[in-house]
Amino acid sequence: MLDLPQLTGKQRQFIQLLQQQPTVDSLRSHCARHGFDFNFINGFLLSGALDGYVEWQEQSTEAWVLTPKGEEVGGQVPGVALAEQLLQGIRDRVTLQGQLGDRFSQNYGALRREQAVDLIDEGNTALVTVLKPGVLKDYVQRQQVFAAIAQGGSPDDQAAEPLSWLQQQGYITRRVEADYRLTVLPALQTLELSDVVTTLTSELILSGQWQQVQLKPYDIHDAVPDVPYGRPTILTQCIQRIRDIFLNMGFDEMSGYLVESAFWNFDVLFTPQDHPAREVQDTFYLAQPQTLPLPNDANLISQVKQIHEANYGGQWTEAEASRAILRAHTTSSTARRLYQMQGQTGKYFSIDRVFRNETVDRTHLAEFHQIEGVVVGELLSVRTLMGYLTYFYERLGFKQLKFKPAYNPYTEPSLEVLAYHAPSDRYLEVGNSGLFRQEMLQPLGYGDKSTVAWGLGLERIAMLLYDVEKLSDLIGPDIRLDHKTTAS
C-alpha cells in the first residue's frame, strides 16, 4: 500500500506519468525520456511500494558501451584522423604534421601497425605513402561505429567487422542491462494524489495556510546513518593548542618560506660557511633552483661578511650564501622578522615545517614541525628565557622539565630543554633555546637590544602528550591512538 504523504517529489511525478499511459514497454527508455534516474526508479519499483498498482516483467537488453580506454581517446579512434587526410589525397608529411600536431605520431603509429602506410622521400619532399587504401576506409567505418556507441546509439547489423575490431582493441564492450515492462493497474489509474508540502515556511505560518495544506510527516525517531566525518589529526590539534597558548601569552604569529637561501638559514645566524650542519649529510640542497638571490641590501650583506671573516677567518662567499635549501629550522623566519622590524621590540612565534637529512628512527624524522619563539626587549636574561619556557610547558601539563647547557652558533648562552617521557622512563630533548649573540643581532639592527629565543619540536611534544613510544605512530593515514593527554 502506498504511503502517500511519504512519497518524494520524484516518486509523485513518476506515478502521475504512469497514470497517463496503460503500459511502459521499457522502463529504462521511459526514465531517460522523462529525466528520471533509472536506479532510483528501479529501487522504488523493487521496494514493493507499487505492488497492487503496477505489474512488471523483467527483460534484459544487451548494449555496446565504451570501456575506460575508449573514453580516454577523446571520441576519436587513433588512426582515423590521418586516414581521413590521406583519403583526401594529402600526402606531404609536413602538411599532415601541421594539421594533426601532436596527434600525428599516434595516428601514424596506428596505421603503420596494420602496414597501411609508410614514410618515403621524393627528392626534398617527405611523403606518407598509402600501402593499403582498404585499411584507411576501414578506419573511417570504425570511427562511425565508435561515435554511434559513444552517443548511446546502437550500430546496425552491417557493422560486424568494426565492432569486432573495436572490441579486440579494448575500446568497447558488451554490457547486459536490466530493464522492465510495466502494466498499470486500475488501482493506480484511479489513485488521487494531493499536493504535499515538504517545507514549512514562514509565509505558510504567517498566512495561516499551513492549516489548509497537507504537510509531509517528519519522524524524529527515524534512525539516521552513521556517516564518518573528518577530524583534525593529532598534530593539527597540537598545533592549534600551542598556537592558543602563545596568543594568550601576547605573542604575534609570523611565517616564513619552506625554500630558503643559505644566507637566511645559516649566514645571518652567524653559522660559519664550513660548519658541519651545512653539509649535504644534514641539509637538503635543491637541484632546481640551485641558488636564490641575496637580499637587496648591500649594507646587510657587507656586515654579515665582515662579522664572519673577523670571527671565523677565511673568505666568506656570496656563492655559498646563495645556495637554495629546504629550511633546516624556522629561525630563518625570526631573522627575517627582526630585519623587517629594525630594532623594534616585540614577541613573535611560528609553528612551521622544517627539513633535515636525518636518519629516521624512533625519535627522529626528516620532515617535522618546529615551534619558534623570540622575545626582543631590554635586559632579558637566562632567567627570563627559563621563565617563558616553564610557563609554556606548564600550560601543556608538563611539570618535569630540565634545562641543560648547550652550544649553538648564534646563541650564547644556550640551553637544551628536556621533558620526562613516561613510556621510555627518561628525559627527551624537546627543544633548543638561548640568547641571540650580538654578532647575529648587529646586522639586523638590534645591536642595542637583548633577545631570548627557542626552537621546540612539535612531534616530540605530541609524543609526551599522547604517551607515544615512537614518532611514526603520530603520522600517516592510519593513526590508532586513544585520544588522551597528560594535560588537564
N, C-alpha and C positions, 0 to 999 in steps of 0.2 A: 504494500500500500504506500502510495506516495505521501511523504510528509511535506505538504505544500509550503508551509512557512519556512522550512529549512532549505528549500531549493535555492541554488545560486542563480545569479543573473544569466549566466551562460546556459545552465540547465533549463531555465524557463524558456529562453529563446529556442533551444533545440526542440523542446516539446511543442511550442507554438508552430514551428515549421513542420513537425510531424503531423500536426492536426490538419495541415493544408494538403496532404497527399497520402493516399492509402498505402503506398509501398515505396520502399527505397531499395533500388537494385544493388547499390554499392555504398556502404556507409563511408568508406574511405573517400570516394569521389564526392559524396554529399558534404563531408566535412571540409574538403578542400574548396568546394564551390562556395560555401557559406562562411568560411573563415573560422571554423572550429578546429581546435586541436584534437586530432584523432585519438591520441592516447587518453585524453581527458574524457571524451565521449565514450570511448571503449570501456573505461573504468566505470562510468556511470551505468552503462548497459549491463556489464557483468556483475555489478553490485547487487542486482536483483530489485532495484528500486522501480524498474519498469515492468516487472513481471505482472501479467494480467492486463497490461496496456499495450504491449508490443510482443510479437513473435519474431524470433530471429533465427536465421540459418547461417552457419559458418561456411565461408567459401574462401579458399586461399588462392592468391594470384602470384604469378612469378613476374619479376620485372628486372631489367638490366639497370644497374646503378654504377656510379663511378666509385672506384677504390680510392683510398688516400693518395696513392700515386697518381691516379687520374685527376684528382682535384688539384694536385701540385703543378700540373703542366700549364695552368692558366687558360684552359679552354681550347688549346690547340695542340694536336699531336705533333711531337718533334719530327721534322722532316717535311711536313706539308707546306710550310711557308716557302721553302726553297723549291719544292716540286712545282708549286703554282707559278713561280717566276720562270722556271726552266720550260714549263709547258707554254709559256707566252713567248718563248724564243730568246729570252735573255740569257746570255752565256758568259759575258765578261765578269770575271771574278771580282774585280774592284767595284764594279757597279752593284753586284749582288751583295758584297760585304757592306757597301754603303747603305743599301736598302734594309738589310737584315740586322746590321750592327752586331751586337754580342751574340745574337741567335744564329749567326752563320755557321759557326763551328759545330754547334749541336745539331743543326739541321743537316749539314753536310755529312757529319758522322753517322746519322741515322740512315741516310740514303746510301752511303758508302758501305755500310754493313750488309746491305742487300745487293751490293755490286751494281747499283743502278747508275752511279756517276763516277767520274774520275777527274783529276786535275791535269791539264796539259798546257804547254806553252806553244804558241804560234807566233814566231818572231819575238816581238817585245810585248806581246799580249798574253796574259794568263787567263785561261778559259776553264769553265766547268763543262765537260762533255757528258752527254747522256748516253749511257750504255744500254739501259732497259727502259724505254718510254712507258711500257705497260706498268712498271712498278710505280712510276710517278702518278699515273691515273689511279692506281690502287690507293695511293696515299690520299688523294682528293676524296675518293669514295669513303675511305676510313674516317676522314675528318667529318664528313657529312653525318655519318652514323654516330660518331662520338659526340658531335654537337647536339644531335637529337636526344641522346641519352642524358647529356648534361642539363638539358632543358626539361627533363622529366617525360619526354615522349617515348614512344615505342617504335623501334625500327621495323620496316616491312620485311616480308618473307624473302626478299631478294638480297638481304644483307648478311647472308650466312657467312661468307668469306671475311668481310670486315669485322663481324662480331667475333669470329674465331680468332682473328689476328689480334684484336684489341684485348681479348681475354688472355691470350698467350703472353702478351706484353705486360699484363698486370694493370691495365688501365680501367677495366670494367669487370664486374662480377654479377652473377645471377643471385637474386635475393627473393626468397619466398615471403610474401606479406599476407598477414591475416586480414580478412575482410568479412563483412556480414551483409546479408539481405534481410531487410526489415519489412514486416507486415503490421500496419497499425490496426489495432482492435477498436471496436466501438466505444469501449470504456474511455479510451484516450481522446477519441474524437468529440465526445460529449463533456469532457472534463472542462470545468470553468477555472481559469487561472486569474486570480485578482492580483493587482499590484501590491507588492510587499516593500515597505520602506526598511532599508537596512541601516540607515544612519539617522539618528535623532538629532536634528539641527536646532539651533536657537530660534530660527524662523518658525519651525513647527511648534515649538513650545510657546513662543510669544503670541502666535496667532490662534492657538488652541486647536490647530488642525491635527495635532497628534492624537486627539480623541476620536477622529473620524478615520484615520488611516490604519492599515494593518501593519504592525511592526514585526519585524523578524525576531523571534525569540532568541535570547542570548543565555546560554547555560554557563554560569560562572563556575560550575563544578566539573566541567569537562576537563579531562586530562590534557595537558599540553606536552609537546615533545621536549625531551631533554636535549637542547641544542648546545653543543660545545661552543664556548666563546673564548676569544683571545684574552690572555692575561699578560701583564708585564713580566719579563724574565726576572730572575733573581738579581742579576746585575743592574737591570733598569730600576728595580725597586731600591737597591742600594744607592745608586746614583741620585735618585730623587730624594732619598732620606738625607744623604750627605749634603746635597745642594740646599735643602731646607735649613740644615744646621748652620751652614756658613752664612746664608742670607739672614738668619736670625741673629747672627753674631755681627752683623753690619758690614759684611763683605759685598763687593760688587763682582759679578761674574765676567770673566774675559775668555777669549777664544783665540785660536791660532791656526796654523796650517799643518796638514799631515806631511806635506813635502816641504822641506826647508833647505836653505843653503847651510853649509858647514859654518859660515860666518855667524849666523844667529844661533846655531845649535852648539857650537864649540868656541869660536874665536872671541865673540863678545863676552862669553862666560869665562874668559881667562884660562881656557884649556889649551895647552901648547899644541902646536901642529904635529908634533911627533908623539903625542900621548897615546898609550895603548888603546884607549877607548875609541880612537878614531880609525883603528884598523878594521879591515873587512870582516875579521872574526867577531867583531862586536857590533858593527854598524852596517845597515843596508844602504849601499850606494846605488843610485839609479843609472840604468843604461841609457834611458831616454826620458827627459833630457839629462845630459851628464853634468851640466852646470846651470846655475841660476845667477841672475845679475845681483851685484852687491848694492847696498843702499846708495841712493843718490845724495850722499853726504860725504864729501871728501874729508871734512874735519873728523867725523866719526871714524872713518877708515884709518886716517893718519894716527889718531890717538890709540886705536887698538893695535896698530902696527908698532908704534913706539913702545907701548907698555909690554908687549910680547917680547920684543927684541931686547929691551932693557932688563927684563926679569929672567928670560929663558935663554938669551943668546941666540946665535944663528940668524937666519934670514926668514922673516915672515912673508909669505907669498899670497897674492890675491888669487892665484890659480887654485891653491889648496882651499882657500876660504870660499871659493865659488862652487865647489862640488855640491851636487844635488843629492840629498839623502831623504830617507824616511826618518822623521824626527825621532831621536832617541829618548827625549824627555820633553815635558811641557814647560821646562824652564825657559825655552826659547820664546814662548808666549809672554812670560814675565819680562824678559829682556826687551821685547818689542813694546810692551806696555810702558815700562819705565822710560824708554826712549821717547815715546809719544808724550808722556806726562811732563818730562823735562823739569824734575825737581819737586813736583807737587807730592804731597803726602796722600796716603790712602791705603785701603785694604782690598786685595783682589784674590780671587780663586778661579780655578778652572778644573774640569773633570773631562779629560780627553784621552784618546788612544795614543800610544807610543809603540815603537818597534825596536827590537834589539835582536841581534843574531845570537840568541841564547840556545843552549841545549834544552829541549823541552823535557821536563821531569815533573815530579810531584808538586813542586812549589815554584816552577818557572815556566813561562810561556814566551813565545817570540813576539806576540802581539798582546798587549794588555792596556789597562787604563791607569793613568796617574792622576792623583789629586794634588794639584798645585796650589800653593798659597804663599802670599807675600804681604808683609806689613811694612810700610815706609813711614818713618816718623823721626822723633828726636829721642836720644838717649835710650834706645832699645838695647836689650841685653839678652844673654842666655836665659836668664830667669823669665824674661818676657816670652821668649820662644817656648820654653817648657810649660809656661802657664797656658798659652794658647792651645798647645797640643794636648795637654792634660784635660783641659775643659772640653775640647773636641771629642776625645776618646771617651770621656765620661758620659757625654751626651749619647754615645753609641752603646753605652753599658759596660765599657771595659774599665776595670779597676786595677788590674795588674799590669803595670807598664814599667819599662826600664829605658833609661837613656844611656847610651854608650858613646864615648868619644870616637870620632871617625875622621876620615880625610876626604875632602872634595876640593878640586882645583879652584872653585870660585866661592867657597865659604870658609870662614875662619873666625871662631871655632866651628866645628861640625859635629853633629850628633846623629847617631843611628837611633831609631825608635823601635823598640821591641815590645810585643804584646804576648801574653800567655795563650797557648793553643792547647786546649784540653785533650783532643784526640791523640796528639803526639807527646803530651806531657812535657812540653818545653816552650821556650820563648821563640817566636818567629819575628824576623825583621819585617816591619811593615812600612818603613819609610826612612828617608834621609832628611836632614834639616841642618840649618846653620845660619850664620850672619854673613851676608854678601861681603866680599872683600872690596876694599877701596879701588883696587886695580880694575875690577869689573864696573863699579859704580861711576867712576870719574868720567869715562867716555859717554855714559848715558845721561849725564847731567845731574848726578846725585852724589857728588864728591863730599858735600857737607851734611849728608843725611845718613842715618843708620837704618838697617833693614833686618828683619827676620824672615826666613823663608823655609818652605818644606816641600817635599815631593813624596806622597804616600801612595802605596799600592792598593788600588781598589779591590782587586781579586783577593789579595791577602786578607783584607778586612772582611770580605764576604766569607772566606774560609773560617774566620773566627766567629762571625755572626751565626753561621749555619752549622758549625761543628763538622766541617768538611775535611776529609783526610787528604784529598788531592785536588788541584785546580781543575783537572779535566772533568770533575763532577759538576762544575759550575757552567760549563759552556756546551754548545751543541744542541741538537734538536730534541734530545731525549733525556731531559733532566728529571730525575726522580728523587726529590728530597722532601722531607717533612718541612713545612713552612714554619720554622721556629727560629727564634733568635735569643741570644743571651741578654738582649737589652729589654728594658721594660717598655 
